[in-house]
Amino acid sequence: MEKNVMRDIELLAKEQREVAKQLSLWGEDGDDDVSDVTDKLGVLIYEIGELEDQYIDKYDQYRITLKSIRNIEASVQPSRERKQKITDHIAQLKYKDPNSDKIIVLEQELVRAEAESLVAEAQLSNITRDKLKAAFNYQFDALREVTEKLALIAGYGKALLELLDDSPVTPGETRPAYDGYEASKQIIIDCENELANWTLDHAAVKATTSIRRATQEEYENGWAESEEEEEVEEEEPQEAVSDKVPVSA
């Protein structure tokens, strides 16, 4: 399944690069501004294909790390099966021959098998958590990188579009000469520098959550305050005692 995802991304990257080439070729016969801008847009779209290629490598790192959990689970399975086999054998003997001497021997074997199984299961539990976190850290870090770089490319792409004079002209009217060659060249240079200098530490988008785990001290203090509030609520209000002495008739 994961390999299918990788193949799809690989195909997408290849087609993005082909689209970039076709756009540049199509714009060659256009006016100066159209020719220049489409050529530079082709450079940016080609860069998108390159980013997706890089993402494939990091996605594969995520896939291999996640797959290692399955390999470890497979190594633990014989221990599980051995313990279950002994358990079933003991149950069968107790049913058929409750006084069999083999029961004691098998119960001793079961104790050893359970001890081995406990060690294996503990290792599996530890490694599963470690590999799961590592795998998805690869995945999410790669996603952040490719998406933020895509956002940068989109921003510089829109800057290129600003160089196109889209004001309507009347038949026979000539547009002003295009003078955006230096600007378009600088936009590409700036974009490439931004992409090259981008690091995960300087990612623009930061996740914020409203969930916060309380510390043990906060938990204990909160618990104590909660108990005090409950005690106050449980106290029944006492009736006021009048200090007036009843007057006898």
N, C-alpha and C positions, 0 to 999 in steps of 0.2 A: 504493500500500500504506500509506504513512504517512498519507495523507489519510483512509483508512478508519479507522485508529486514532483520528485526531482526531474523526471523526464519532461513533465509539463512545463516546469520552470525553464529547463534547458531549451525547449522548443520556443517558448515565449522570448527568451533572450536572443535566439537566432533570428526570429522574425522581426524583433525590434531593430536589429542591425540592418536587416534587409529593407525595412521601411525607411530607415534613415538614408540609405543609399538611393532609394527610389525618389524620395523627396528632393534630395540634392540634384539628381538628374532632371527631374521634372522642372525645377526652378531655373535651370540654366538658360532656357530660352525666353524667360520672362524679362520684364524691365529690370533696370539695375537694382532697385530696392528689393524687388521680389527675389531676384537671383541671389543677392547677397544674404538676405534674411533667411531664405529657405536653405541655403547652404549651411549657415550657422545653426539653424534649427536641426538640420540633419546631424550636426556634430553632437548636439545635446541629446537627441534621441538615440544616437549610437552609444552615448555614454550610459544611457538607461539600460541598454542591452548588456553593457559591461558590468554594471552594478548587479544585474540579475545573475550573471555568470558567477560573480564573487559570492553572491548569496547561496548559490548551489553548494559551493565548497563548505560553507559554514552550516548549511542545512544538513549536509552529510555528516559533519562532526556531531551534530545533535542526534542524528539517526543512529550512528554507531554507538554513541554513549548510552542511548536508551535501549538499544539492542543488547548491550552487555548485561542488563538486568535479567533478560530472558535466559541468557547463557548461565547465569548464576543460579536461577531458579531450577534449571535443568540439572545442575550439579547437586542440588539439595534433594531432588526427587527420589533417588535411590534410598536415601536415609529414611524418608517418609514411608516408602513402600516396604522396607525391611521391618520397620516398627509395626506397620499395619498387618504384615504377614504373620509376625510372631503373635500379635494380639488375636488374630483370627484362629491361629493354631491352638492357642491356650483355650479359647472359648469352645472350640471343637472337642478338645480332649476332656474338658470339664463336663461336657454334655454326654460324651460317649463313655469315658472312663475316668470318673472323678478322683479315683485313688491312684492314678498313674504317676510314677516317679518323674516322668518327663515334664510334668506341670511345673515342678519346682525349678528344674533346669531352664525351662523356657521363660519362667518369670524372672530369673536372674539375667537371662539374655535380654529380656524386655527392658529391664532397668538400665543395662548398658546402652541399648539402642535408643532409649529415651534421652539418656545423657548426651549421646552423640547428636541426636536430633535437636536437642536444645541449643547446642553450640552452633550447629549449622543454621538453625532458624534465626538465631541472634545475629549471626554474620550476614544472613540474607536481609534481615530487617535494616541493619546498619548500612549495608551497601546499597540497598534499594533507595533509601532516602538520599544518600550521597550522590548516586548516579542520576536520580530523578531531578534533583536540584541543578546539578551540573549540566544535564542535557537541555533543560529548558532555559537555563541561563544563556547557553550558546544560542538557542533559538530566539529568545527575546532580544538579546544584544544584537544579533544579526538583523532582526526585524527593525529595531530602532535605527540601526545604521542605514539600512537601505531606504527606509521611509523618510528619514530626515534628509538624506542626500537627494532623494527624489523631490522633496519639497524645495530644496535649494535649486535644483535644475529647473523646476517649474517656475520659480521666481525669476531666474535669469532668462528663461524662455519668454516670459511676459515682458521683460525689459527689451528683448529683441523685437517683439511685436510693436513696441512703441516707435520703432524706427520706420515703420511702414506708414506712408502718407495715404490714409484711407478717405481723405476728403473727396467728395464727388467732383468730377470734371465734366464740362459740357463738350459735345462733339467738336473736334478740332482744337480744343484747348490742350496745351502742353503742361505737364506737371513740372514743378521745379526740379532741377538736377539733384540727384541723390548724393548726399554727403555723409552717409552714415558708416562708411567702411571702417574708419578708425574706432568708432564707438562700438560697432558689432564685434570687432576683433578684441577690444578691451573687455567686453562682456564675457566672451568665451574664456579669456585669460583669468578674469576674476572668478568665474565659475569653477574652473579647473583648480585654482588655488584654494578655494573654499572646500572643495571636495577632498583635496589632498591633505588639508590641515584639520579636517574634522576628526574629533576624537569622542569616544563615549563619555568622557568626563565633562565635555562641554556640550552635551546634548541639550537642545533647546526645550524639548518637551519633558517635563518632570511629572511623574504620577503623584497625586496627593490622595490620601485615604482618610476617611473619618474614623477609622477603627484604630484604637490604640490599646495595646495590652498593658494592664495595670501591673506595677511592680508588686512584689510580695508585701512590702511595707505599706503601700497604698491600699492593697487589698485588705490587710489586717486592720488598718485604721478605719477604712470604710465599713468593714464588718463590725467593728466595735461601735462605731457611731450608729450603724443600723440597729444593733441590738439595743442601744440606749433609747433610740426613738421608739422601738417596739415596746419597751418597758413603760415609757411615759404614756403611750397610747392605751396600754392595758390597765393603767391605774384608773379606778372609777372615781369620779368627782365626789367629794364628801359634802353632805348637806350642811349649810351654814347654821350655826347654833345661835338662837336669839338670846341676847343678854337681858331681855326684858323679863321682869318677874311678874307672873300672872297676878292680877289683883283679885282678891277674894270678894265675893259679893256680900 
